Amino acid sequence: HPLPRLSLQEVGPTMVGDEHSDPSLMNFLGATKRNVLGNNFWEYYVNDAPRVVLNKLESCGYRVVSMTGVGQTLVWCLHKE
């Protein structure tokens, strides 16, 4: 389950999923579903900093397997065994 678009410079919001994400996981994270003007897709976000989101995901068994940066955006890929 990838965790898209974690912002490097801001403490929130943190994008945590898309319209196909597990609703129970999005609920656990306290995420809100939104559609940003101009986008043809929905995304889930939280106002928490990325480190808070990663700690929550770790508590339910997810582990970071890779991370990359694109401009001022960080993308974390996680795996749950």
N, CA, C and O atoms as a GROMACS GRO file, in nm:
protein
  324
    1HIS      N    1   0.084  -0.117   0.000
    1HIS     CA    2   0.000   0.000   0.000
    1HIS      C    3   0.088   0.124   0.000
    1HIS      O    4   0.146   0.157   0.104
    2PRO      N    5   0.102   0.192  -0.113
    2PRO     CA    6   0.184   0.312  -0.115
    2PRO      C    7   0.119   0.427  -0.040
    2PRO      O    8  -0.003   0.436  -0.032
    3LEU      N    9   0.201   0.511   0.013
    3LEU     CA   10   0.156   0.629   0.084
    3LEU      C   11   0.204   0.750   0.005
    3LEU      O   12   0.317   0.794   0.024
    4PRO      N   13   0.120   0.804  -0.085
    4PRO     CA   14   0.169   0.904  -0.178
    4PRO      C   15   0.182   1.044  -0.120
    4PRO      O   16   0.110   1.080  -0.027
    5ARG      N   17   0.275   1.121  -0.174
    5ARG     CA   18   0.289   1.264  -0.158
    5ARG      C   19   0.298   1.313  -0.015
    5ARG      O   20   0.212   1.388   0.031
    6LEU      N   21   0.398   1.272   0.055
    6LEU     CA   22   0.423   1.329   0.187
    6LEU      C   23   0.511   1.451   0.169
    6LEU      O   24   0.620   1.441   0.113
    7SER      N   25   0.466   1.564   0.215
    7SER     CA   26   0.537   1.689   0.192
    7SER      C   27   0.659   1.702   0.282
    7SER      O   28   0.652   1.676   0.402
    8LEU      N   29   0.772   1.743   0.224
    8LEU     CA   30   0.897   1.759   0.297
    8LEU      C   31   0.896   1.884   0.385
    8LEU      O   32   0.946   1.879   0.497
    9GLN      N   33   0.841   1.995   0.337
    9GLN     CA   34   0.854   2.121   0.408
    9GLN      C   35   0.738   2.150   0.503
    9GLN      O   36   0.754   2.228   0.597
   10GLU      N   37   0.623   2.090   0.481
   10GLU     CA   38   0.508   2.120   0.563
   10GLU      C   39   0.487   2.011   0.668
   10GLU      O   40   0.535   1.899   0.652
   11VAL      N   41   0.415   2.045   0.773
   11VAL     CA   42   0.382   1.946   0.875
   11VAL      C   43   0.248   1.881   0.845
   11VAL      O   44   0.210   1.785   0.912
   12GLY      N   45   0.177   1.928   0.750
   12GLY     CA   46   0.049   1.873   0.708
   12GLY      C   47  -0.010   1.966   0.604
   12GLY      O   48   0.036   2.080   0.594
   13PRO      N   49  -0.107   1.925   0.526
   13PRO     CA   50  -0.165   1.792   0.530
   13PRO      C   51  -0.074   1.688   0.465
   13PRO      O   52   0.016   1.722   0.388
   14THR      N   53  -0.098   1.563   0.497
   14THR     CA   54  -0.024   1.451   0.440
   14THR      C   55  -0.121   1.368   0.357
   14THR      O   56  -0.225   1.324   0.407
   15MET      N   57  -0.089   1.347   0.230
   15MET     CA   58  -0.172   1.263   0.145
   15MET      C   59  -0.145   1.117   0.182
   15MET      O   60  -0.030   1.074   0.188
   16VAL      N   61  -0.251   1.042   0.208
   16VAL     CA   62  -0.233   0.905   0.256
   16VAL      C   63  -0.299   0.799   0.168
   16VAL      O   64  -0.284   0.680   0.197
   17GLY      N   65  -0.370   0.837   0.064
   17GLY     CA   66  -0.433   0.736  -0.019
   17GLY      C   67  -0.511   0.796  -0.134
   17GLY      O   68  -0.524   0.918  -0.145
   18ASP      N   69  -0.563   0.707  -0.219
   18ASP     CA   70  -0.647   0.749  -0.330
   18ASP      C   71  -0.785   0.687  -0.315
   18ASP      O   72  -0.815   0.624  -0.214
   19GLU      N   73  -0.870   0.705  -0.417
   19GLU     CA   74  -1.008   0.658  -0.406
   19GLU      C   75  -1.020   0.507  -0.394
   19GLU      O   76  -1.127   0.456  -0.360
   20HIS      N   77  -0.914   0.434  -0.420
   20HIS     CA   78  -0.916   0.287  -0.412
   20HIS      C   79  -0.855   0.235  -0.281
   20HIS      O   80  -0.842   0.114  -0.263
   21SER      N   81  -0.818   0.324  -0.191
   21SER     CA   82  -0.755   0.285  -0.064
   21SER      C   83  -0.856   0.215   0.028
   21SER      O   84  -0.977   0.236   0.017
   22ASP      N   85  -0.803   0.133   0.117
   22ASP     CA   86  -0.884   0.060   0.215
   22ASP      C   87  -0.956   0.158   0.307
   22ASP      O   88  -0.890   0.231   0.381
   23PRO      N   89  -1.090   0.161   0.304
   23PRO     CA   90  -1.164   0.256   0.387
   23PRO      C   91  -1.139   0.239   0.537
   23PRO      O   92  -1.137   0.338   0.610
   24SER      N   93  -1.119   0.116   0.582
   24SER     CA   94  -1.095   0.096   0.726
   24SER      C   95  -0.958   0.152   0.766
   24SER      O   96  -0.944   0.207   0.875
   25LEU      N   97  -0.858   0.139   0.679
   25LEU     CA   98  -0.727   0.196   0.708
   25LEU      C   99  -0.734   0.349   0.706
   25LEU      O  100  -0.674   0.416   0.790
   26MET      N  101  -0.807   0.405   0.609
   26MET     CA  102  -0.822   0.551   0.602
   26MET      C  103  -0.894   0.602   0.728
   26MET      O  104  -0.860   0.709   0.780
   27ASN      N  105  -0.991   0.527   0.776
   27ASN     CA  106  -1.061   0.563   0.899
   27ASN      C  107  -0.966   0.559   1.019
   27ASN      O  108  -0.968   0.649   1.103
   28PHE      N  109  -0.882   0.455   1.026
   28PHE     CA  110  -0.784   0.442   1.134
   28PHE      C  111  -0.690   0.563   1.137
   28PHE      O  112  -0.654   0.612   1.244
   29LEU      N  113  -0.651   0.611   1.018
   29LEU     CA  114  -0.561   0.726   1.009
   29LEU      C  115  -0.633   0.858   1.033
   29LEU      O  116  -0.569   0.962   1.048
   30GLY      N  117  -0.767   0.855   1.036
   30GLY     CA  118  -0.844   0.978   1.052
   30GLY      C  119  -0.846   1.061   0.926
   30GLY      O  120  -0.855   1.184   0.932
   31ALA      N  121  -0.838   0.994   0.810
   31ALA     CA  122  -0.827   1.064   0.682
   31ALA      C  123  -0.961   1.114   0.630
   31ALA      O  124  -1.066   1.057   0.659
   32THR      N  125  -0.954   1.221   0.555
   32THR     CA  126  -1.069   1.281   0.489
   32THR      C  127  -1.051   1.265   0.338
   32THR      O  128  -0.941   1.285   0.286
   33LYS      N  129  -1.159   1.229   0.269
   33LYS     CA  130  -1.154   1.212   0.124
   33LYS      C  131  -1.190   1.345   0.058
   33LYS      O  132  -1.288   1.409   0.096
   34ARG      N  133  -1.111   1.386  -0.042
   34ARG     CA  134  -1.140   1.511  -0.112
   34ARG      C  135  -1.103   1.501  -0.259
   34ARG      O  136  -1.027   1.414  -0.301
   35ASN      N  137  -1.160   1.593  -0.336
   35ASN     CA  138  -1.127   1.608  -0.477
   35ASN      C  139  -1.078   1.751  -0.496
   35ASN      O  140  -1.155   1.846  -0.477
   36VAL      N  141  -0.953   1.766  -0.533
   36VAL     CA  142  -0.894   1.899  -0.553
   36VAL      C  143  -0.934   1.950  -0.692
   36VAL      O  144  -0.927   1.876  -0.790
   37LEU      N  145  -0.976   2.074  -0.699
   37LEU     CA  146  -1.018   2.136  -0.824
   37LEU      C  147  -0.912   2.113  -0.932
   37LEU      O  148  -0.794   2.142  -0.912
   38GLY      N  149  -0.956   2.062  -1.046
   38GLY     CA  150  -0.866   2.036  -1.158
   38GLY      C  151  -0.818   1.893  -1.166
   38GLY      O  152  -0.768   1.851  -1.270
   39ASN      N  153  -0.833   1.816  -1.057
   39ASN     CA  154  -0.794   1.674  -1.059
   39ASN      C  155  -0.915   1.589  -1.094
   39ASN      O  156  -1.027   1.620  -1.054
   40ASN      N  157  -0.892   1.481  -1.167
   40ASN     CA  158  -1.002   1.390  -1.201
   40ASN      C  159  -0.998   1.265  -1.112
   40ASN      O  160  -1.043   1.158  -1.154
   41PHE      N  161  -0.947   1.279  -0.991
   41PHE     CA  162  -0.940   1.168  -0.897
   41PHE      C  163  -0.961   1.221  -0.756
   41PHE      O  164  -0.949   1.341  -0.731
   42TRP      N  165  -0.992   1.130  -0.664
   42TRP     CA  166  -1.010   1.163  -0.523
   42TRP      C  167  -0.886   1.119  -0.446
   42TRP      O  168  -0.817   1.026  -0.488
   43GLU      N  169  -0.859   1.185  -0.335
   43GLU     CA  170  -0.746   1.149  -0.251
   43GLU      C  171  -0.787   1.160  -0.104
   43GLU      O  172  -0.878   1.235  -0.069
   44TYR      N  173  -0.717   1.084  -0.020
   44TYR     CA  174  -0.737   1.093   0.124
   44TYR      C  175  -0.620   1.170   0.184
   44TYR      O  176  -0.505   1.152   0.141
   45TYR      N  177  -0.647   1.255   0.282
   45TYR     CA  178  -0.542   1.330   0.348
   45TYR      C  179  -0.571   1.340   0.497
   45TYR      O  180  -0.685   1.324   0.541
   46VAL      N  181  -0.467   1.367   0.573
   46VAL     CA  182  -0.478   1.397   0.716
   46VAL      C  183  -0.400   1.524   0.741
   46VAL      O  184  -0.314   1.562   0.661
   47ASN      N  185  -0.427   1.590   0.852
   47ASN     CA  186  -0.353   1.712   0.887
   47ASN      C  187  -0.227   1.681   0.967
   47ASN      O  188  -0.153   1.772   1.004
   48ASP      N  189  -0.201   1.552   0.994
   48ASP     CA  190  -0.082   1.511   1.068
   48ASP      C  191   0.044   1.522   0.984
   48ASP      O  192   0.040   1.517   0.861
   49ALA      N  193   0.156   1.539   1.052
   49ALA     CA  194   0.287   1.536   0.986
   49ALA      C  195   0.317   1.394   0.939
   49ALA      O  196   0.265   1.298   0.996
   50PRO      N  197   0.400   1.379   0.836
   50PRO     CA  198   0.434   1.245   0.786
   50PRO      C  199   0.485   1.150   0.895
   50PRO      O  200   0.451   1.031   0.893
   51ARG      N  201   0.565   1.199   0.988
   51ARG     CA  202   0.619   1.110   1.093
   51ARG      C  203   0.508   1.053   1.179
   51ARG      O  204   0.518   0.939   1.224
   52VAL      N  205   0.403   1.130   1.204
   52VAL     CA  206   0.289   1.082   1.283
   52VAL      C  207   0.216   0.972   1.206
   52VAL      O  208   0.180   0.870   1.264
   53VAL      N  209   0.195   0.994   1.077
   53VAL     CA  210   0.128   0.894   0.992
   53VAL      C  211   0.211   0.766   0.987
   53VAL      O  212   0.156   0.656   1.001
   54LEU      N  213   0.341   0.779   0.966
   54LEU     CA  214   0.427   0.661   0.959
   54LEU      C  215   0.428   0.584   1.091
   54LEU      O  216   0.429   0.462   1.091
   55ASN      N  217   0.426   0.654   1.204
   55ASN     CA  218   0.419   0.587   1.334
   55ASN      C  219   0.288   0.512   1.350
   55ASN      O  220   0.288   0.400   1.401
   56LYS      N  221   0.176   0.572   1.308
   56LYS     CA  222   0.047   0.503   1.315
   56LYS      C  223   0.048   0.377   1.229
   56LYS      O  224   0.000   0.272   1.272
   57LEU      N  225   0.102   0.388   1.108
   57LEU     CA  226   0.106   0.272   1.018
   57LEU      C  227   0.197   0.163   1.073
   57LEU      O  228   0.167   0.044   1.059
   58GLU      N  229   0.308   0.202   1.134
   58GLU     CA  230   0.397   0.103   1.195
   58GLU      C  231   0.326   0.028   1.307
   58GLU      O  232   0.347  -0.092   1.325
   59SER      N  233   0.242   0.097   1.383
   59SER     CA  234   0.171   0.033   1.494
   59SER      C  235   0.073  -0.074   1.447
   59SER      O  236   0.034  -0.161   1.526
   60CYS      N  237   0.034  -0.070   1.321
   60CYS     CA  238  -0.055  -0.176   1.271
   60CYS      C  239   0.014  -0.266   1.168
   60CYS      O  240  -0.052  -0.330   1.087
   61GLY      N  241   0.148  -0.270   1.173
   61GLY     CA  242   0.222  -0.371   1.098
   61GLY      C  243   0.285  -0.330   0.966
   61GLY      O  244   0.344  -0.414   0.899
   62TYR      N  245   0.273  -0.204   0.928
   62TYR     CA  246   0.336  -0.159   0.802
   62TYR      C  247   0.481  -0.122   0.826
   62TYR      O  248   0.517  -0.074   0.933
   63ARG      N  249   0.563  -0.146   0.725
   63ARG     CA  250   0.705  -0.111   0.730
   63ARG      C  251   0.744  -0.036   0.603
   63ARG      O  252   0.698  -0.069   0.494
   64VAL      N  253   0.828   0.066   0.617
   64VAL     CA  254   0.878   0.140   0.502
   64VAL      C  255   0.975   0.051   0.425
   64VAL      O  256   1.068  -0.006   0.483
   65VAL      N  257   0.952   0.038   0.294
   65VAL     CA  258   1.044  -0.041   0.210
   65VAL      C  259   1.123   0.048   0.114
   65VAL      O  260   1.230   0.008   0.067
   66SER      N  261   1.072   0.168   0.085
   66SER     CA  262   1.148   0.260   0.002
   66SER      C  263   1.090   0.401   0.016
   66SER      O  264   0.977   0.420   0.060
   67MET      N  265   1.173   0.497  -0.024
   67MET     CA  266   1.132   0.637  -0.022
   67MET      C  267   1.206   0.707  -0.134
   67MET      O  268   1.322   0.676  -0.163
   68THR      N  269   1.139   0.802  -0.198
   68THR     CA  270   1.203   0.883  -0.301
   68THR      C  271   1.150   1.025  -0.291
   68THR      O  272   1.042   1.048  -0.236
   69GLY      N  273   1.225   1.117  -0.344
   69GLY     CA  274   1.182   1.257  -0.347
   69GLY      C  275   1.163   1.304  -0.489
   69GLY      O  276   1.241   1.270  -0.578
   70VAL      N  277   1.057   1.382  -0.511
   70VAL     CA  278   1.029   1.443  -0.640
   70VAL      C  279   1.001   1.590  -0.612
   70VAL      O  280   0.893   1.624  -0.565
   71GLY      N  281   1.097   1.675  -0.642
   71GLY     CA  282   1.081   1.816  -0.607
   71GLY      C  283   1.072   1.831  -0.456
   71GLY      O  284   1.160   1.786  -0.383
   72GLN      N  285   0.966   1.895  -0.409
   72GLN     CA  286   0.945   1.912  -0.266
   72GLN      C  287   0.850   1.805  -0.210
   72GLN      O  288   0.798   1.820  -0.100
   73THR      N  289   0.829   1.699  -0.285
   73THR     CA  290   0.738   1.592  -0.246
   73THR      C  291   0.816   1.466  -0.213
   73THR      O  292   0.910   1.430  -0.285
   74LEU      N  293   0.779   1.400  -0.105
   74LEU     CA  294   0.836   1.268  -0.071
   74LEU      C  295   0.729   1.162  -0.092
   74LEU      O  296   0.612   1.184  -0.061
   75VAL      N  297   0.770   1.048  -0.143
   75VAL     CA  298   0.680   0.934  -0.162
   75VAL      C  299   0.737   0.818  -0.085
   75VAL      O  300   0.851   0.777  -0.109
   76TRP      N  301   0.658   0.763   0.007
   76TRP     CA  302   0.698   0.649   0.090
   76TRP      C  303   0.621   0.527   0.043
   76TRP      O  304   0.499   0.534   0.028
   77CYS      N  305   0.688   0.415   0.021
   77CYS     CA  306   0.621   0.289  -0.011
   77CYS      C  307   0.633   0.199   0.111
   77CYS      O  308   0.741   0.180   0.166
   78LEU      N  309   0.518   0.143   0.152
   78LEU     CA  310   0.514   0.058   0.271
   78LEU      C  311   0.462  -0.079   0.235
   78LEU      O  312   0.397  -0.098   0.132
   79HIS      N  313   0.491  -0.176   0.321
   79HIS     CA  314   0.445  -0.314   0.302
   79HIS      C  315   0.397  -0.367   0.436
   79HIS      O  316   0.455  -0.338   0.540
   80LYS      N  317   0.290  -0.444   0.431
   80LYS     CA  318   0.239  -0.507   0.552
   80LYS      C  319   0.249  -0.658   0.534
   80LYS      O  320   0.196  -0.714   0.437
   81GLU      N  321   0.317  -0.724   0.627
   81GLU     CA  322   0.334  -0.870   0.615
   81GLU      C  323   0.217  -0.942   0.675
   81GLU      O  324   0.213  -1.065   0.675
   0.00000   0.00000   0.00000
